[in-house]
Amino acid sequence: MNAVKLRIAAALTAILVLSVSGSQRVSAQEHIDNLISRFIDSNGGTISYRSVVKRNPSTHEIEKRVVELSVSNKELGRQLIAAFEAEKGTADGMEINRVSPSYYTATLVWSSPRRIYELSVSGSWVSFSAVTNYGQ
């Protein structure tokens, strides 16, 4: 009887750990997404922004989403660098290069769903892109 209880407890613990780990990853990605969305919604200046969605023709479900943003905004660059640094621990893969306080590049990759977030900040110039593949 004790062996069965131990197995059930171990299974429940594993499920809890996996669900918490998965929710941390989603919240990390959502933090960066929300930062970009708030900036786009509140910005009245000149920016280059593109968002493209590919849908499955039969089910109409989103298969892929691509977001690109380029803008000269030192504060947004600072906020995104802080967000990338805070969330790098949740990524399945990363490459970060900080040459100086005014030059930063980073790529964060998550496996499920497959997401690749890239950031380049040079002075006040910010270039951000996110590719999400939901079909994988």
C-alpha positions as CSV (number, residue, x, y, z in Angstrom):
1,M,0.0,0.0,0.0
2,N,2.8,2.4,0.8
3,A,4.5,1.8,-2.5
4,V,1.3,2.8,-4.3
5,K,1.0,6.0,-2.3
6,L,4.6,6.8,-3.0
7,R,4.0,6.3,-6.8
8,I,0.9,8.5,-6.7
9,A,2.7,11.2,-4.7
10,A,5.7,11.0,-7.1
11,A,3.4,11.3,-10.2
12,L,1.5,14.2,-8.7
13,T,4.8,16.0,-7.8
14,A,6.0,15.5,-11.4
15,I,2.8,16.9,-12.8
16,L,3.0,19.9,-10.5
17,V,6.7,20.6,-11.4
18,L,6.0,20.3,-15.2
19,S,2.9,22.5,-15.0
20,V,4.7,25.2,-12.9
21,S,7.7,25.0,-15.3
22,G,5.4,25.4,-18.3
23,S,3.5,28.3,-16.8
24,Q,6.7,30.1,-16.0
25,R,7.8,29.8,-19.6
26,V,4.5,31.1,-20.9
27,S,4.5,34.0,-18.4
28,A,8.1,34.9,-19.4
29,Q,7.1,35.1,-23.1
30,E,3.9,36.9,-22.2
31,H,5.9,39.5,-20.3
32,I,7.9,40.4,-23.4
33,D,4.9,40.2,-25.6
34,N,2.9,42.5,-23.3
35,L,5.8,45.0,-23.2
36,I,5.8,45.2,-27.0
37,S,2.0,45.4,-27.2
38,R,1.8,48.2,-24.7
39,F,4.5,50.1,-26.6
40,I,2.7,49.7,-29.9
41,D,-0.7,50.7,-28.5
42,S,0.7,53.8,-26.8
43,N,3.2,55.0,-29.4
44,G,2.1,57.9,-31.6
45,G,5.6,58.4,-33.1
46,T,7.2,56.9,-36.2
47,I,7.9,53.2,-35.9
48,S,8.3,50.2,-38.2
49,Y,6.0,47.4,-37.0
50,R,4.8,44.3,-38.8
51,S,2.7,41.4,-37.5
52,V,1.9,38.4,-39.7
53,V,-0.2,35.4,-38.9
54,K,-0.3,32.2,-40.9
55,R,-3.5,30.1,-40.4
56,N,-4.3,26.5,-41.2
57,P,-6.7,26.7,-44.2
58,S,-8.9,23.8,-42.9
59,T,-9.1,24.6,-39.2
60,H,-8.3,28.3,-39.3
61,E,-6.1,27.8,-36.2
62,I,-2.9,29.9,-36.0
63,E,0.1,28.0,-37.2
64,K,2.7,30.7,-37.1
65,R,3.0,34.3,-35.9
66,V,5.8,36.7,-36.8
67,V,6.2,40.1,-35.1
68,E,8.9,42.7,-36.0
69,L,9.4,46.1,-34.5
70,S,12.1,48.7,-35.2
71,V,12.2,52.0,-33.5
72,S,14.5,54.7,-32.0
73,N,13.5,54.6,-28.4
74,K,16.1,54.4,-25.6
75,E,13.6,53.7,-22.9
76,L,12.0,50.7,-24.8
77,G,15.5,49.4,-25.4
78,R,16.2,49.6,-21.7
79,Q,13.0,47.8,-20.8
80,L,13.4,45.1,-23.3
81,I,17.0,44.4,-22.2
82,A,15.7,44.1,-18.6
83,A,12.9,41.7,-19.8
84,F,15.3,39.6,-21.8
85,E,17.8,39.4,-18.9
86,A,15.0,38.5,-16.5
87,E,13.6,35.8,-18.7
88,K,16.8,34.2,-20.1
89,G,16.6,31.6,-17.3
90,T,13.3,30.2,-18.7
91,A,14.6,29.8,-22.2
92,D,15.7,26.4,-23.6
93,G,18.5,28.1,-25.5
94,M,20.0,31.6,-25.6
95,E,22.8,33.7,-27.0
96,I,23.5,37.1,-25.5
97,N,26.2,39.6,-26.4
98,R,26.7,42.8,-24.5
99,V,29.6,44.7,-25.8
100,S,28.9,47.9,-24.0
101,P,26.0,49.5,-22.1
102,S,24.7,50.9,-25.4
103,Y,25.1,47.7,-27.5
104,Y,23.2,44.5,-26.7
105,T,22.0,41.6,-28.8
106,A,20.1,38.5,-27.6
107,T,18.3,35.5,-28.9
108,L,16.1,33.4,-26.7
109,V,14.6,30.1,-27.8
110,W,11.7,28.1,-26.2
111,S,10.7,24.7,-27.4
112,S,7.0,24.4,-26.8
113,P,5.5,26.2,-28.6
114,R,8.6,26.8,-30.6
115,R,9.5,30.5,-30.1
116,I,12.5,32.5,-31.2
117,Y,12.8,36.0,-29.8
118,E,15.6,38.3,-31.0
119,L,16.6,41.7,-29.7
120,S,19.2,44.2,-30.9
121,V,19.8,47.5,-29.2
122,S,22.4,49.9,-30.4
123,G,22.3,53.3,-28.7
124,S,18.7,54.3,-28.9
125,W,17.9,52.0,-31.9
126,V,15.8,49.0,-31.0
127,S,15.1,46.0,-33.3
128,F,12.9,43.2,-32.0
129,S,11.5,40.1,-33.7
130,A,9.5,37.1,-32.4
131,V,8.6,34.0,-34.4
132,T,6.2,31.5,-32.9
133,N,5.4,28.1,-34.5
134,Y,2.2,26.7,-32.9
135,G,2.1,23.7,-35.3
136,Q,5.2,22.1,-33.9
